[in-house]
Amino acid sequence: MLTETLEDFYQNKIKEVPANLSKETGHFNVFSLENHMGTTPPRYSRKTFYKIGLSRGHGFYHYADKSIEVSGTTLMFFNPNVPYTWQSLAPELSGFFCIFKEGFFTERIRGSMTDFPMFAQGGKPAYFLNDIQDQQVTNIFEKMMEEIRSDYVYKYDLLNNYVMEIIHYALKLSPSEKLYQQSDAKTRITSVFTELLERQFPIESPHQRFELRSANDFARHLSVHVNHLNRAIKETTGRTTTEHIFERLASEAKSLLKHTDWNISEISYALGFEEPAHFNKFFRRQVDTTPTAFRNI
């Protein structure tokens, strides 16, 4: 599967790569969609950077193994670990987008971008906006556009604040009880389990191997009893440890089947199965069809 770097983005969309780009740990930039659509058709790929976009138009966002149809104004948040692309159904597309590396935030705030629900694996990436909300978010992007062109010495601190304003604007559109949960030992162990699970993805090569495949594997890695791990995850999420692992494994399998040319044996090996027959059995149980049939849909 392809991975788009910042260098690729600038070469394909802007036709000019900024100086010292590879040395910037906290790169940030903002653009208007109308002026920077690029001439290269968008490809389904993972990125090495985060992206927030405000788009007005009609089309499909394809991300991970899901697709979402959008019409009107949509605020989208893209995690570099989740591959995505845009399929336009109309010639006109307007709006804004900003791109940034993780360091743009970690150099200024503590924590990770994936601490925010919209950037977390399985989080809600799309927010549909009405006319008033469109104007409010547009105002923030316009401030970014003005600031990125300024010579203000602290402009990146201000741009950081503008991005945080958009993130919190989106968070307010979701029910607060789903966003803020009491932090306790069970929640923390579930968070660490989720991070360990996600750290194994994306599978970038047929030679990469998915190693932590069972509740016992994770329990040993976390130095806790497997029953304690299972109980914490079940009470925190309502689902078992195995269900979380199998769901994520099936999601990656679907992504690899649809967006790589690897054969079934290569995908089977990369996902930790000793025999393709075991992978076929797992996939049929999770997706209700065979890997070959799913690939040919």
N, C-alpha and C positions, 0 to 999 in steps of 0.2 A: 504494500500500500504506500502511496506517495505521502511524503511529509513536506509541507511548504514552509520554508524558512522566511525570515524577514527579508533576506537578500532576494529570494525568489519573488516575494510580494512586490518589492520595489521594482525589480526588473520587469515583471509582467504588467504591473498596473501603472507605475509612475515613470518607467523607462529611465530612471536615474537612482542609483544606490547612494545613500548618504555616506560621507566620509566617516571612517572610524565606527561604522555600524556594528561590526563584529565585536568591538571592544566595549560597547555600551551594555551594561548589565541592566539598566533601567530605562530602555528606550521607550519613547512615547511619541505618537503623532495622531493628528485628526484630519479628516478629509470630508469633502462633500461627495455624495454618491454620483451626482450628475457629472462632475468633472473627472472622476477617477474610477470609472467602470472598467477600464482596461479593454484591450482588444483580444486578449486570450480568454477563451471560454472557461468558466470556473470548473475546477476539478474537485471531485470528492477526495478530501485529504485531511490529514491531521496537520496542525500548525505548531510552530514553536513559540507562539505568542497568543495573548488573549485579544478578544475583539468585542466591542459593544457597538451595535448598529441600530440606527433609527431609520426604518425604510417605509416608504409609501409606495404601494404597488400590489400586484397580484402574482402569486407564484407559490412554489413549494420550497421550504427549507428541509433538506435531508440531513439528518444527524444521527450518528450511531446507527441503530437499526430501525429508526423511526423517521416518519415524514410528517410535516405539519403544513397545512395550507394556510396562507395568510392573504388577507385582502384588506386594504386600508393601511392604517399606520400600525407598525409593530416594532416594539423594542426588544432586541435580541441580545443574549449574552452567550459568548462562545468560549468554551474551555479548550485549551490546546490538546488535552488528552482525548477529546471527542471529535472524530472526523465529521466534516460537514461540507455541504455545497448548496448553492442556490439555483433553482430552476425557474426562470421567469416565464409567466404566462401572458405578459403584456409588455409592449415596447417601452413604456415609460416607467422609470424607477427614480425616485428622489429621496433625499434624506442625508444622513451623515453617518460616519463611523469613526471610531478611534481604535488604535491598536497599541499594545504595550506589552512589555516583558514583565514577568513576576517581580523583578528587581525594582521596577518603578514604584511599587508599593512597599516591598519589604525593606527598602532603604529608608522609608519614612514612617512606616507603622509596623507594629508587631503582628505576627500571625501570617496566614496564607490566604490568598484569594479564594481558595476552595472552602474556606470557613463560611463564605457567603452562600446561601442556598442556591442561587441561580448558577453558580459556578461549580457546585458540588455534583458528583456523579449521580445521575438520576434526578437532578434538580429541575426546576421549571425554568426553561431558557427563554420562553416567549411571553411577552406581555402586550396585549392588544389595547391600543389607546384610543380614546375619543378625541374630538377636535380640541377640547380645552387641554387635555393631557398632552396631546401632540404639540401644542404651542408652548407649553411649559418646558417640555424636554428639549424642544427645538431651541428655546432661549438659552438653555445650558450649553448645547453644542455650539451655538453661535458665539457664546463667550469663550469657549475653547478655541474656536477658529481665530478669534481676535487675539487671544493671548498667545497662541503658538507663534504668531507673527511678530510679537512684541519683543523688545530687548530688556524687559523687566528682569532683574537679576534673580528674583524668586518665582519666576513664572511657572516652573514645574511643580512647586509646592501648591500654587494656586490651581494648576491643572489637576493635580491629585485630588484636591478638594472638590472640583467640579465632577470628576468621575465618581467620587464617593457620594456626591449629591444625587447622581443618576441611580446609583446602586440602591441608596436608601429610598429614593422615589419609587423604584420598582418593588422593594420590600414592603412598602406601605400599601401596595395594591393587593398583597396577599394577606389572608387572615393571620393576625399576630399570634394566635395560639399555635399555629403550625410552625412558626419561625423561632420562637423563644421557649426553650424547654429548660427545666431545672437541671443544672449540671451536678451529677453525683457519680459515684463509682461505676455504676452500671452504664451510665451515659458515656463516661470516659472510655471504658473498655470497648464499648461498641464503636466509638469514634476511632480508636486505635485499630481495631479489627478492620473497619472500613478503609482506613488509610493503607493498611498492609495489603488488603485485597486489590485496591486500585493501583498500588505501586507496581503490580505485576503487569499492568496494561499501559499502553497498547502493545500488542504483539506486532513487532515491526519486521520480523524475519522468520522464515521457517525453521531457523536454527535456534531461535529463542524458545525457552521452555517455561510453561506455567508450572510452578513448583508447589506452592501452598494450595492444596486441592481439597483438604478435609478439615473438619473442626479440630481434629487431633493435631494436624500440622500447625494450625494457628495457635492452639493452646500451648504447644511446646515452644513456639517462637515467642509467645507472650509470657511464658513462665507462669501460667495459671492452669488450674485443673480444667479439663474439658467441660465438666458439668457446670462449673462456675461461668465459663465463657458462654455456653449454650443458654444458661438461665438468664444472664445479663442481656444477651442479644434478643432473646424471645420477649423478655419483659419490656425492653426499650422499644423494639420495632414491631412486635407482634408476629414476627416471622422467625424461622429457625436459622441457625448458622448455615446449614446445608442449603436451604432455600436461597439465601443470599449468594452463596458461592455458585450454585448451579445457574441462577438467573444471570449473573454477570458472565459466566462462562458461555452460556447460550447466546447472550447478546454479542460477545466478541466473535463467536463462531459464525453467527449470521452476517456480521460485518465482514469477516474474512471471506466468506463464501461469495458475497455480493461484490466485493470491491478489490479482490486480488485474483490473480490467475494461478494461485497455488493449488496443487491437486489435493484431493481429500486426505491422502496419507500424510502430506506435509502439514495440513491444518490439524489433523488428528494428533500428530506428534507435538506440534507447538503448543497445543492445549493440554498436553500432559497425558494423553491416552496412549497406552502401550500398543494397541492394535486398532486399526480403522474400524473394525467391527464393533469395538466397545464405544467408539465415538458415534457411530451410526445409531447404536441402541440408545445412547444418552440423548442425542439430538432428536430422535423420533419421540422419545418420552417427553422432552421439553417443548418441542415445537409442533409435534403431531404430523411430521412429514420427514422424509429422508433428506440428508444434506444435498444430494444430487438434485432431487426434485425442487428443493428450496432455491438452489442456485439457478435453475432453469425457469423459475417463475417470471 
